[in-house]
Amino acid sequence: MTRLGGTVLVHGSEAYRAALTGVPLDRVAAGTTGGAARELSAGGALFDQEGTGHRTARRAVAEGLGAAGVERLRPVWREVLEHRLAPLSVGRTVDLVPLARELAGATVCALLGTGGDPEGVAEAAARAAAAAVRDHLPGTRPPGAARAAAVATARLEALLAQDAPGEAGERALRAMLAVAAVNTTVAALPRAAAWCADAALWDQAADDRLRPALVGELLRVIAPSPLLPRAAAAGAVLDGCPVRAGDRLILVARHAARAHADPPDARKPAPPGVAQLVFGAGPHACPGARLARAQLDDTLAALAAHRPVIVRARVDRTAALPGWRSLTVRATTRPQEGR
């Protein structure tokens, strides 16, 4: 725990969990995820809800992302993996960022029952998230940032409204789900592949017994959403540090999950209670955790057959979450050789 004026940085595993489960949070405060959702939509978008409304929305989302929902969606992203990775088998390179973008967009469209173009939805979700981040960074807002964020969100809602118009609250919820799902997926999948290539983890990725643990470890160290901006709605004490109502809380997920200290090890994975922290905790746990694990598991299995190496990489400095603008790979084995 570290206090910097009216901001409290929360690093430790137990303090992070306690902040999410034991401190009343102001879900619509400026500079928080809920505050951004409230400004960019008609409200009622899960991230800015309280009490019964929040629980009802979470249950609805969780039903679609439960075990049966994930299995229903699985053929969607597997088809993307099959056609996007096919060039590796004939010696050509593949950029994993467009793959992740199409995979995320197709999954979101199938989840929400919309006929929107998957890549168009993914691009709009990325633009909306990036614009929202620029609009909510500390300090002076860039000129036109608020309008850019509103325009990007409106475009995303319009794309998602195809075949499923819905009420204003429904449209807002779909847009926020798309933003969360697309941006975390596009950030996570290429980074996980890069880690496997750099750390020679493809043998573990190819092993059906080790891969589930490897998936958990990679998500832990990648921490797709590395920090969570929140605001305290009431006073509390976290790890001996007083927190006042109105304090800004910066919950550093990657530190709580020890991503900065413990490299991924599928044979000695972190305790589940620690690894899970990258998906939040208690009532603030991410309902998409099962989906994220399943998508990464299938992506690693598909890539492991090729044992790819990175031939070109370019960071994305405008994205809402840490990630690559492009990550190009080349196979070092053919699938039959990998078996």
N, C-alpha and C positions, 0 to 999 in steps of 0.2 A: 504494500500500500504506500502510495506517495501522494501528498497533497501539494498542488501548485495553485495557490490562490483559491478560487472557487471550483477548481477541477481536482478530482481525485482519480489517480491512476490505480487500477486494480490488476495486479499481476499474478498473485498466488492462486493455486488451484482451489483451496478451501474458501478464500476470500471471494473469488470469482463466483463460485457456486452460491455462496451466501448472498452475494449482491443480487443474483437473479431470483433467488428463492425466498429471501428474508427481508428485502428492502422494498417498500412501496415505491413504484416507479411512475413518473409522470410520462405517460405514453404519447403525449402530443407536444412535449416541450420542443422548442426550436433547437435544431442541431441533432435531433435524434431520428431514428428510422421512422417512428410513428409520426413525428412532426412533419417530416418530408412527405409521408403518405397523406396526411391530412391536407397539406398545402397543394399537393399535386392532383388530388382526386376529390370526390364528393364525400370522403370519409367512410368509415365502416369497412376498412380494408385490412382487417386482422391486426396489422402492426400498430394501429392507433386506437384499438378498441379496449374497453374495460369490461370486467365482470362477466355477466351472462352473455353479452354479445360476443366477447372475445372467445369464451369457451365454446359457444355454438359454432362460430366460424372455424375454430380449430378442429372441432369434431368433424365438420363437413370436409375440410381439407384432408384430415387424417384418414377418412374413409376412402378417399380417392387415391391416397398414397400408402395404404396398407399393403399387406402381403398380396391380396388378390388384385388390387389396383396396379401394383408394380408388375405382376406377371402379365396383366392385360396389356401394359405399355411396352413390355420387353421386346416384342417383335418389331416395334417401331424403331427403336434405336439400333437393334441388331441389323436391320436392313441398311441403315445409314452406315454402320461400321463395315458391312460387307462391300458395298459399292465404293465407299470412300477409300478403303484400304487395298482394294484390288490392284491398283498400280504397283504396289510394293512387290507383288509376285512376279512382275515382268521387269524388274530393275529400275522402275521409275521412283521419283521421290513423291512424298505426300506432305502437305502442310496440315498439321493437326489442329490448327485454330479454326479454319473453315469447317473441318470435320466436327469439332466440338460445337460450333455455332449451329450447324444443321441438325446435329443430334439433339441439342437442347431445344431448338425451335420446333422440331417435329414432335418431340415428347410433350412439350407444352401444348401444342395445338391438339394433339390426341387427348391429353388430359382434360382440356377445357372444352373439347368438342367444337372447335372452331375450324372453319375452312380456310383460314388465312395461310399465306405462303410461309412455311417454316423459317426460311432464311430471312425473309422480310420481318417476321415477328421477332426473331433473334436480334437482328440489327436494331430494330426500334427499341427493344428492351435494353440493349446496351447503351443506346443514345440517351434514353430516359434516365438510366442509372447514373451515367457520367454527368449529365446535366444537373441532376439532383445533387450529386456530390459537390460539384462546383458551386452550386447555389447555397450549400450549407456548410462550407468550410469556414473555420473561424476567420475573423477579420472582415475587411470590406468586400462586399459581393462584387464580382466582375459585372460591368455594364451588360444588361440584357440577360443575365443568368437566370433570373426567375422566369422570364418569358420563354427562354430556350427550354427550360425544364418543363413548363406547362405545355408547350407545343409538342415536345417529344412524347410526353405522356398521352396527350390527346391522339397523336398518330398511332401509338401502340393500342390504345383502347379501341380505335376505329378498326384496326387490323383484326383484333380479337373479336369484334362484334359481328364479323361475317358468320352467318348461319346461327349466331347465338347472341342476339342484341342485348337482352336483359335490361334490368333496371340500373339506375346510376350506381347504386351500391354494389351490384353484381359486377358491373363493368370495372369499377375501381378495384374490387378484390381480384378479378382475373388479371388486371394489369400488374398489380403488386406481386401476385404469384409468378407471373411471367418474368418480371424484373428479377425476383429473387432466384428463380430456377435457372434462368438463362445465364445470368452473370456469375453465379457460383460454379455452374458447369463449365462455362468457357474458361474460367480462371483455373479450375481444378484439373481437368483432364489432361491438357498439354503439360502442365507442371508436373503431374504425376508421371507421365511418360518420360519427361526430361530427367526426373530423379532416377527412374529405373535405368535409363541409358547411362547416366553419369556414374551411378553407384553399382553398376553391373548386377541389377536385381531381376533380370529377365528370367533366370532360372526359377526364382521364387514365384514370379508372376505366372510361369507356365505350370507350376505345381498346384493341382486342384486342392491339395491339403493345406498348403501355405498361403495361397492367394487371398482367402478371406482375411487372414491376419495382416497380410501385406496391405490390403485395401484400407483397413482401419488405421494402420501405421502411417500410410501415405497421407490420408486425410488429416491425421493428427498433425503431422509436420508441415503440411501445406497450409492448413487452416485457411480455407478459401475466403472466409470473412475474418481476417486476423484481429479485428477489434470491433467492439460494439459500443456506439455512443448512446448513453442513457442519461436520465436525469432523476434525482431522488425526489420523491413527492413528500417524504417525511424524514425525520431524523433517525439515525441508526448508528451502530458501532460495528465496524468491519475490521477484524483482526487488530483490535485495539485503537483503530483510527476513527474518530468521530466523523460522521457524515451528516450534514445539515440539509434540511429541505431546500431544494433549489440548486444544490450542488450538481455540477456536471460530472458524470461518471464515465470514464474511459475504461472499458473492460477489455483487457488485452488477452484475447482468446488464445493466441499462439503461445503466450507465456504460461497461461493457466494449464495448457496441455503439454507444456515442456517441449514445445517444438524447437525452441532456441537452444536446448541443452542436450536432448536425447535424440539421436538419429533414428530413422525407422529400422526396426528389426523384427521381421515376421516370426523369428524363432523365440524372441523374448519381448513380446509386445507390452506396451504400457497397460496398466490396469484399466479395465473398461470405464471405470468412473472418471479417469483422467482423459482418456482418448475421446470419450463422448462429449467433453466440454466444448469442442469446436462446434458442436451442434446446440449449444446452450444447455439449460438445465431446468428441471421442474416445469412450471407452466410456460416457461419461455424457451422450451426445447423446440428445435426445428422439426416440423412434421415431415419434412422431406428427407430425413436422414437415410431411411431405408432405400429410397429411390437413388440417392447419391451413391450409396455403397454398391447397389446393383449395377448402375451404369459404369462405375469405375471398374468393377470386377469384370464385366464383359469387355470393356475396352482393353484392359491389361491382358486378358486371355487372347483377344484377337491380335494384339501387337506382339505378344511374346513369341508367337509362331515365326515372326520375322526377325526377332532380335535387332530392332532398329537402332541406328546411331543418329545423333543430331548432326546435320550438315549446315544448318543455317538457323539463326534465332534472332528475333528482334523484339525488344520489350515494348509493351503498350503503356505509354506514359499518360494516356488520356482516359483509361478505363476506370470504372468505379472500384474495382478490386485488382490486386496485383496479378499480372498475367502477361502473356505474350501477344504481340500483334501478329507474329508468325513464328511457327516452329516447324521447320522442315526436317523430315527424317528419311533415311534410306535403309532398306533391309540389308542385313548381313547374312541371312540364311533364307532359304525357301521354306514354306510351311512343311513340306514333306521331310526336309532335312531337320527342322526343329523337332519333329516327332521322333 
